[in-house]
Structure formats: structure tokens, C-alpha cells
Amino acid sequence: MIDSHVHLDDAKFDYDRENLIENLKEHGLDRVYNIGADLKSSIASVELADKYEIIKAVIGIHPHAASEYNQEVEDKLIELAKNENVRAIGEIGLDYYYDNSPRDIQVQVFKKQIELANKLKLPIVVHSREAAKETFDIISSYKEKYKDLKFLIHCFSQSVEMMREYVKMGCYIALGGVVTFKNSKVPKEVAKEVPLENLLLETDCPYLAPEPMRGKRNEPMFIKYSAQKIAEIRGISLEELLKATDENTRRFYND
Ligand code: NI
């Protein structure tokens, strides 16, 4: 199994990080991608990837931290990206739910990092919350400009119609614990309808633990619960689902 989105640098893993990472293989994981959200966690992602073979790094500035983006930060990201363990830019995007950074700054910083990813020839991991239309408009304008640029919409929480529009542009869709929640009607519909070749699995750990672990600290091994649920929704075997999602993840990250 592959987990396309983890935050193992998070403080919630401070007391058992090493042990947990060393046990990933035993729990059936063969790759996890540690995602940065600001400069500090981007550096931590690269350090983890340098230390552990099973981890690859994704670096970038989350919309929450967009206000801290400047030329110096961008130069540091460029420097970090020289490390071959860095597989993508992310998570970047728009978050109009928390509005931790002003919206015009979020848009500006999202666009700057898309340009950066294009320059570095790296795929992009997108975070989008309460900003479905704005995110879509920005991504589709860049897909027109740079056809080869790859986008993954992480923790996809939009409608089936929006999913279809993203798929039409060749974007990837990542689903996680939310599909196992009782009242998640729309994510379940997306899990059923998304073309298998566009689908990735993720935990977003330590956040969003799936049922039956809901409310606990999420861990990469809990990805099996979301995988089982999605296989069940699609009426395919777990093996068939994992074969496809693992291949998709490697293809997306060029790994
Ligand atoms: Ni995340």
C-alpha cells in the first residue's frame, strides 16, 4: 500500500515517530509521501526522506501560511527541490474556510507556487476548502498554459460534477478517511464515480482518521480502512483497487 499524503513531522508523532516509521513495512506500506505546509515542515519532510527510504518529500507553503511567502522562502524551496527525494510541490491552494491568510494573498501565493512547480518540473498537491470555483478556475487556466503540469486534488471534498471537470483536465483525485464517515454521501459518490486511473489514496495523518479509528490520531496503516471502503463502494476487490491506486500514485509523483 502507498499513502500519498502524510504529515509524519507533526508534533503528534513526536513520542513514537521513529518506531512508527520503522514498522510501516510490516504493516504493508511501501511508500509514504510526507507533505510540507510551511517552510519548517518542508525542511522536516526532506529530512525525513533523507533518513528513511520509505519516505519521499513534498514541499510547499499551505494557504494558511501564505502570508509568510516571500522571495527568500521561494529561494529556500528551490534549494530544497534540488534534493532528488522531493517529488512534488504542496500542499498549496486556497482555504476560504479558515481564512488564516487574506484571500488575495492566498491566490497570489498559489499562482506563484504553480509557476515554481512548472519551472522545477514537479507535480502539484492541491489543498482546497470552501473555494471550489476559485481553485478550479486557477487550475484550468494553468492547464491551458502548461499542458504537462500535473495536479492532485488532495482530500477531494467537492461534487461529482466538479470531480468530472477535474478528470477531464487530467487531474488526479485523492480520497481518504472521510469516505468511511457515516454522513459522507458526496465523497462516497465521488469514490464510486471517479475513473480508477485518476484515483489516489491518502490518510492526511495525523488528521481525519477513518472509521473505526475516527477521533484518534490517524496513522499511515489506517489507509486500509479507506481502501476497503472504496473497494466495497466500487464493487471491486481490495487487490484490484490497491494495484491501480499504487500505480497512479507512482505515476503522479514520477517515483
Ligand atoms: Ni495535508
Boltz pocket constraint, residues with backbone or C-beta under 6 A from the ligand:
constraints:
  - pocket:
      binder: B
      contacts: [[A, 5], [A, 7], [A, 35], [A, 91], [A, 204]]
      max_distance: 6.0
